[in-house]
Amino acid sequence: MFSNETCLECSKLVRFFDSLVKPECAKTFRRALTGCICVLSLSCIVSAQLTRPPVEQIRTAFLNDLSLAKTGNRQAQLRVGRAYYNGTGVVLNYSQAVRWLHAASAQGSIEADAWLGSCYIFGRGITDDVVKGSAMIRKAAEANNPVGLRFLAIMYETGLGVQQNRAKALSLFTQSANLNDARSFVRLGNMYRHGTGEEQDLNKARQLFQKGAELGDDWAQLNLADMYRGGEGSGNAPDYGMALKLYTQSAGRGNRIAAFRLAKMYELGRGTPADAWNALQYYKISAERGYIPAELALAGLHEKQGSPVDMVFAYALYSVAANQGNLAANEHLSSLNSILSQDQIRQGKALMARWAMRIRDDNQ
């Protein structure tokens, strides 16, 4: 039977860092797991069956598009650019988004112009140029492209590059939504939910989120789930069952916030019996996508468990969050530095390096 230290070195904490264990070690390693490490560590090694299938399908679709984009296919280049822009099937990377959107735009894609214009306006992956970005977005909007209409609406909503005009934004979002742009339903829903540009109407917001959710938009599913969870709208009581269903759908499309909230529901037993195992899996899925609250929650659970291996997990996770600028994570690291051995700290830093390597590999 392996010791805790041997497991750490052999597996490199397999599932948490996406199956890094050597195949020839896997069977022997898993046979030794029961007496080897705590339940929390097991959750990072045994295959997660929850949102993996849809997420893996999205990832596979992205890789197929990437191969096709490299042959010069314009639509594939557009899809790859959007995927990098939104972090769908791949780690969000605006520089790569700009690269592929430029390629599609050069071949005459109006939608690519809209996305690229957004990159210029917000300085995403390229030096900001509001004038150039605005021109590209207006060109797409004048062609009645729904993405161009949506980004032009965002400009009027925020006052970026134009005089702020929320009524104009509402009109443009509505035009885009009428062309079945799912994300425009989300933007409209938020305007009615918060009373910006129009009088607050929670029932109208719910209807708009519902339409976006039916089109498969993960943010529409997330917002609708939030409304069901909070019982928002006239005469509506909290409906944890519907919230759970919608969070599951959103998380299945890779939404890290939905995965985090789903973990909370499983942890607290909202809309489902309390289930620590599912909670841990969804915290892990959210943390793997770089969501700081999930990284902190998962680190805290490992720290609370307190075994030597768990403390190394905690150190690695707090390090990930600290590298993202989270001050609370730095405070936890200071505390752990005073109680962990130098060897444990070394192992935690090694896991942190593995995590960074994984993100770099995803961006290739």
C-alpha positions as CSV (number, residue, x, y, z in Angstrom):
1,M,0.0,0.0,0.0
2,F,1.2,3.4,-0.9
3,S,2.0,6.1,1.7
4,N,0.4,9.5,1.4
5,E,3.7,10.9,0.1
6,T,4.1,8.2,-2.6
7,C,0.5,8.8,-3.8
8,L,1.2,12.5,-4.2
9,E,4.3,11.9,-6.2
10,C,2.8,9.0,-8.3
11,S,-0.5,10.6,-9.2
12,K,0.2,14.3,-9.2
13,L,-3.3,14.4,-7.8
14,V,-4.8,12.8,-10.9
15,R,-8.3,14.1,-11.5
16,F,-7.9,17.5,-10.2
17,F,-5.1,18.2,-12.7
18,D,-6.9,16.3,-15.5
19,S,-5.6,12.8,-15.4
20,L,-1.9,13.3,-15.0
21,V,-1.3,9.8,-13.5
22,K,0.8,7.4,-15.5
23,P,-1.5,4.8,-17.2
24,E,0.7,1.9,-16.0
25,C,0.3,3.1,-12.4
26,A,-3.4,3.8,-12.5
27,K,-4.8,0.3,-11.6
28,T,-2.4,-0.3,-8.8
29,F,-2.9,3.3,-7.5
30,R,-6.7,3.0,-7.4
31,R,-6.5,-0.3,-5.6
32,A,-4.5,1.4,-2.9
33,L,-6.8,4.4,-2.6
34,T,-9.1,3.2,0.2
35,G,-6.5,3.1,2.9
36,C,-4.4,5.7,1.3
37,I,-6.0,9.2,1.4
38,C,-9.1,11.0,2.7
39,V,-12.4,11.2,1.0
40,L,-11.7,14.8,-0.2
41,S,-8.6,13.7,-2.0
42,L,-10.5,10.8,-3.6
43,S,-12.9,13.3,-5.1
44,C,-10.1,14.7,-7.1
45,I,-9.0,11.4,-8.4
46,V,-12.1,9.4,-9.3
47,S,-13.7,10.4,-12.6
48,A,-16.4,13.0,-12.3
49,Q,-19.5,11.8,-14.1
50,L,-21.6,15.0,-13.5
51,T,-21.0,17.7,-16.1
52,R,-18.1,16.0,-17.9
53,P,-20.0,14.5,-20.9
54,P,-21.4,17.8,-22.2
55,V,-18.2,19.7,-21.4
56,E,-16.1,17.1,-23.2
57,Q,-18.4,17.3,-26.2
58,I,-17.9,21.0,-26.3
59,R,-14.2,20.5,-26.0
60,T,-14.2,18.0,-28.8
61,A,-16.2,20.3,-31.0
62,F,-13.7,23.1,-30.4
63,L,-10.8,20.8,-31.3
64,N,-12.5,19.8,-34.5
65,D,-13.2,23.4,-35.4
66,L,-9.5,24.3,-34.6
67,S,-8.3,21.6,-37.1
68,L,-10.7,22.9,-39.7
69,A,-9.8,26.5,-39.0
70,K,-6.2,25.8,-39.7
71,T,-7.1,24.7,-43.3
72,G,-8.6,28.2,-43.9
73,N,-12.3,27.5,-43.3
74,R,-13.9,30.8,-42.6
75,Q,-16.8,29.6,-40.4
76,A,-14.5,27.4,-38.4
77,Q,-12.2,30.4,-37.8
78,L,-15.1,32.4,-36.6
79,R,-16.2,29.6,-34.2
80,V,-12.7,29.2,-32.9
81,G,-12.4,32.9,-32.3
82,R,-15.7,33.0,-30.5
83,A,-14.7,30.0,-28.4
84,Y,-11.5,31.7,-27.3
85,Y,-13.4,34.9,-26.6
86,N,-16.0,33.2,-24.4
87,G,-13.8,30.4,-23.0
88,T,-16.1,27.8,-24.5
89,G,-14.4,24.4,-24.8
90,V,-11.0,26.1,-24.1
91,V,-9.5,28.4,-21.6
92,L,-10.5,32.0,-22.3
93,N,-7.7,33.7,-24.4
94,Y,-8.4,37.0,-26.0
95,S,-5.1,37.1,-27.9
96,Q,-6.0,33.8,-29.6
97,A,-9.6,35.1,-30.2
98,V,-8.2,38.1,-32.0
99,R,-5.9,35.9,-34.1
100,W,-8.8,33.7,-35.4
101,L,-11.3,36.5,-35.7
102,H,-8.8,38.5,-37.8
103,A,-8.5,35.5,-40.1
104,A,-12.3,35.1,-40.5
105,S,-12.7,38.9,-41.0
106,A,-10.1,38.9,-43.7
107,Q,-12.3,36.4,-45.5
108,G,-15.4,38.6,-45.3
109,S,-17.1,37.4,-42.1
110,I,-19.4,40.2,-40.9
111,E,-19.9,38.5,-37.6
112,A,-16.2,38.3,-37.1
113,D,-16.0,42.0,-37.6
114,A,-18.5,42.5,-34.8
115,W,-16.5,40.3,-32.4
116,L,-13.2,41.9,-33.4
117,G,-14.7,45.3,-33.0
118,S,-15.6,44.3,-29.4
119,C,-11.9,43.3,-28.9
120,Y,-10.7,46.7,-30.0
121,I,-13.3,48.6,-27.9
122,F,-12.5,46.8,-24.7
123,G,-8.8,46.2,-25.4
124,R,-9.2,42.4,-25.3
125,G,-6.2,40.7,-26.7
126,I,-5.2,43.9,-28.6
127,T,-4.4,47.5,-27.9
128,D,-7.7,49.3,-27.4
129,D,-9.0,51.5,-30.3
130,V,-12.5,52.7,-29.6
131,V,-12.8,54.5,-33.0
132,K,-11.8,51.4,-35.0
133,G,-13.8,49.1,-32.9
134,S,-16.9,51.2,-33.1
135,A,-16.7,51.4,-36.9
136,M,-16.4,47.6,-37.2
137,I,-19.4,47.1,-34.9
138,R,-21.5,49.7,-36.7
139,K,-20.7,48.0,-40.0
140,A,-22.0,44.7,-38.7
141,A,-25.1,46.3,-37.1
142,E,-25.9,48.1,-40.4
143,A,-25.8,44.7,-42.1
144,N,-28.4,43.6,-39.5
145,N,-26.0,41.1,-37.9
146,P,-27.4,40.2,-34.5
147,V,-23.9,40.2,-32.8
148,G,-23.2,43.6,-34.3
149,L,-26.6,44.9,-33.0
150,R,-25.9,43.4,-29.6
151,F,-22.4,45.0,-29.3
152,L,-23.7,48.4,-30.5
153,A,-26.4,48.1,-27.8
154,I,-23.8,47.5,-25.2
155,M,-22.0,50.6,-26.4
156,Y,-25.2,52.7,-25.8
157,E,-25.9,50.9,-22.6
158,T,-22.5,51.7,-21.1
159,G,-21.7,55.0,-22.9
160,L,-18.6,53.5,-24.4
161,G,-17.6,55.4,-27.6
162,V,-21.1,57.0,-27.8
163,Q,-23.4,59.1,-25.5
164,Q,-25.1,56.8,-23.1
165,N,-28.7,56.0,-24.2
166,R,-30.3,53.1,-22.4
167,A,-33.5,53.4,-24.4
168,K,-31.5,53.1,-27.6
169,A,-29.7,50.1,-26.1
170,L,-33.0,48.5,-25.2
171,S,-34.2,48.9,-28.8
172,L,-31.0,47.4,-30.3
173,F,-31.0,44.5,-27.9
174,T,-34.6,43.9,-28.9
175,Q,-33.7,43.9,-32.6
176,S,-30.9,41.4,-31.9
177,A,-33.2,39.2,-29.8
178,N,-35.7,39.2,-32.6
179,L,-33.0,37.6,-34.7
180,N,-32.7,34.9,-32.1
181,D,-29.4,36.1,-30.5
182,A,-29.5,34.2,-27.2
183,R,-27.2,36.5,-25.4
184,S,-29.4,39.5,-26.2
185,F,-32.2,37.9,-24.3
186,V,-29.8,37.8,-21.4
187,R,-28.9,41.5,-21.7
188,L,-32.6,42.4,-22.1
189,G,-33.5,40.2,-19.1
190,N,-31.0,42.0,-16.9
191,M,-32.3,45.4,-18.0
192,Y,-35.8,44.5,-16.9
193,R,-34.5,42.7,-13.8
194,H,-32.6,45.7,-12.5
195,G,-34.8,48.4,-14.0
196,T,-32.1,50.0,-16.2
197,G,-33.4,51.5,-19.4
198,E,-37.0,50.4,-18.6
199,E,-39.1,50.1,-15.5
200,Q,-38.2,47.0,-13.4
201,D,-40.3,44.0,-14.4
202,L,-39.1,40.8,-12.8
203,N,-41.7,38.6,-14.6
204,K,-40.7,40.1,-18.0
205,A,-37.1,39.4,-17.1
206,R,-37.9,35.8,-16.3
207,Q,-39.6,35.4,-19.6
208,L,-36.6,36.8,-21.5
209,F,-34.2,34.6,-19.6
210,Q,-36.4,31.6,-20.4
211,K,-36.2,32.4,-24.1
212,G,-32.4,32.6,-23.9
213,A,-32.2,29.4,-21.9
214,E,-34.3,27.6,-24.5
215,L,-31.7,28.6,-27.1
216,G,-29.1,27.0,-24.9
217,D,-27.3,30.1,-23.6
218,D,-25.5,29.2,-20.3
219,W,-25.8,32.8,-19.0
220,A,-29.6,32.8,-19.6
221,Q,-29.8,29.4,-17.7
222,L,-27.7,30.8,-14.9
223,N,-29.7,34.0,-14.5
224,L,-33.0,32.1,-14.7
225,A,-31.7,29.7,-12.1
226,D,-30.8,32.6,-9.8
227,M,-34.4,34.0,-10.2
228,Y,-35.9,30.6,-9.4
229,R,-33.6,30.2,-6.4
230,G,-34.5,33.6,-5.0
231,G,-38.2,33.4,-5.9
232,E,-37.9,36.7,-7.9
233,G,-41.1,37.8,-9.6
234,S,-44.7,38.5,-8.6
235,G,-46.1,35.7,-6.5
236,N,-43.1,33.4,-7.0
237,A,-41.8,31.4,-4.2
238,P,-38.2,29.9,-4.3
239,D,-38.1,26.9,-6.5
240,Y,-34.9,25.1,-5.7
241,G,-35.7,22.1,-7.9
242,M,-35.9,24.3,-11.1
243,A,-32.8,26.2,-10.0
244,L,-30.9,23.0,-9.6
245,K,-32.0,21.8,-13.1
246,L,-31.0,25.1,-14.7
247,Y,-27.7,25.3,-12.9
248,T,-26.9,21.8,-14.1
249,Q,-27.7,22.8,-17.7
250,S,-25.5,25.9,-17.4
251,A,-22.6,24.1,-15.7
252,G,-22.9,21.4,-18.4
253,R,-22.1,24.1,-21.0
254,G,-19.0,25.1,-19.0
255,N,-20.3,28.0,-17.0
256,R,-18.1,28.1,-13.9
257,I,-20.4,30.3,-11.8
258,A,-23.3,27.9,-12.4
259,A,-21.0,25.0,-11.3
260,F,-20.1,26.9,-8.1
261,R,-23.7,27.6,-7.3
262,L,-24.6,24.0,-8.0
263,A,-21.9,22.9,-5.6
264,K,-23.4,25.2,-2.9
265,M,-26.9,23.7,-3.5
266,Y,-25.5,20.2,-3.1
267,E,-23.5,21.2,0.0
268,L,-26.6,22.9,1.6
269,G,-29.2,20.4,0.4
270,R,-31.2,22.9,-1.6
271,G,-33.5,21.3,-4.2
272,T,-31.8,18.0,-3.5
273,P,-30.6,15.9,-0.5
274,A,-27.3,17.2,0.8
275,D,-24.5,15.5,-1.1
276,A,-20.9,16.2,-0.2
277,W,-19.6,14.2,-3.0
278,N,-21.5,16.1,-5.8
279,A,-20.7,19.4,-4.1
280,L,-17.0,18.6,-4.2
281,Q,-17.1,17.6,-7.8
282,Y,-18.8,20.8,-8.9
283,Y,-16.5,22.9,-6.8
284,K,-13.7,21.2,-8.6
285,I,-15.2,21.8,-12.0
286,S,-15.6,25.5,-11.2
287,A,-12.1,25.7,-9.8
288,E,-10.7,24.1,-12.9
289,R,-12.1,27.0,-14.9
290,G,-10.4,29.5,-12.6
291,Y,-13.3,30.7,-10.6
292,I,-11.8,32.2,-7.4
293,P,-14.7,31.5,-5.0
294,A,-14.6,27.8,-6.0
295,E,-10.9,27.7,-5.6
296,L,-11.2,29.1,-2.1
297,A,-14.2,26.9,-1.2
298,L,-12.3,23.7,-2.3
299,A,-9.1,24.8,-0.6
300,G,-11.1,25.5,2.6
301,L,-12.6,22.0,2.6
302,H,-9.2,20.4,2.1
303,E,-7.7,22.6,4.9
304,K,-10.6,21.6,7.2
305,Q,-10.0,17.9,6.5
306,G,-6.4,18.5,7.7
307,S,-4.6,15.4,6.4
308,P,-1.0,15.9,5.1
309,V,-2.2,15.4,1.5
310,D,-5.2,17.7,2.0
311,M,-3.0,20.5,3.3
312,V,-0.9,20.2,0.1
313,F,-4.1,20.4,-1.9
314,A,-5.2,23.5,0.0
315,Y,-1.8,25.1,-0.4
316,A,-1.9,24.6,-4.2
317,L,-5.5,25.9,-4.5
318,Y,-4.8,29.0,-2.4
319,S,-1.7,29.6,-4.6
320,V,-3.9,29.5,-7.7
321,A,-6.3,32.0,-6.2
322,A,-3.4,34.2,-4.9
323,N,-1.9,34.3,-8.4
324,Q,-5.2,35.7,-9.6
325,G,-4.8,38.6,-7.1
326,N,-7.1,37.3,-4.3
327,L,-5.9,38.8,-1.0
328,A,-7.8,36.3,1.2
329,A,-5.8,33.5,-0.5
330,N,-2.6,35.3,0.4
331,E,-3.7,35.4,4.1
332,H,-4.4,31.6,4.0
333,L,-1.0,30.9,2.4
334,S,0.8,32.9,5.1
335,S,-1.0,30.8,7.7
336,L,-0.1,27.5,5.9
337,N,3.5,28.6,5.4
338,S,3.9,28.6,9.2
339,I,2.6,25.1,9.8
340,L,3.5,23.1,6.7
341,S,6.9,21.4,6.2
342,Q,9.2,22.6,3.5
343,D,8.5,19.4,1.7
344,Q,4.8,20.0,1.7
345,I,5.3,23.5,0.5
346,R,7.5,22.2,-2.3
347,Q,4.8,19.7,-3.3
348,G,2.1,22.4,-3.2
349,K,4.2,24.7,-5.5
350,A,4.8,21.8,-7.8
351,L,1.1,21.2,-8.1
352,M,0.6,25.0,-8.8
353,A,3.2,24.7,-11.6
354,R,1.3,21.7,-13.0
355,W,-1.9,23.8,-13.0
356,A,-0.2,26.7,-14.9
357,M,1.2,24.2,-17.4
358,R,-2.2,22.8,-18.0
359,I,-3.6,26.3,-18.7
360,R,-0.7,27.0,-21.1
361,D,-1.3,23.7,-22.9
362,D,-5.0,24.5,-23.4
363,N,-4.1,27.8,-25.0
364,Q,-1.9,26.3,-27.7
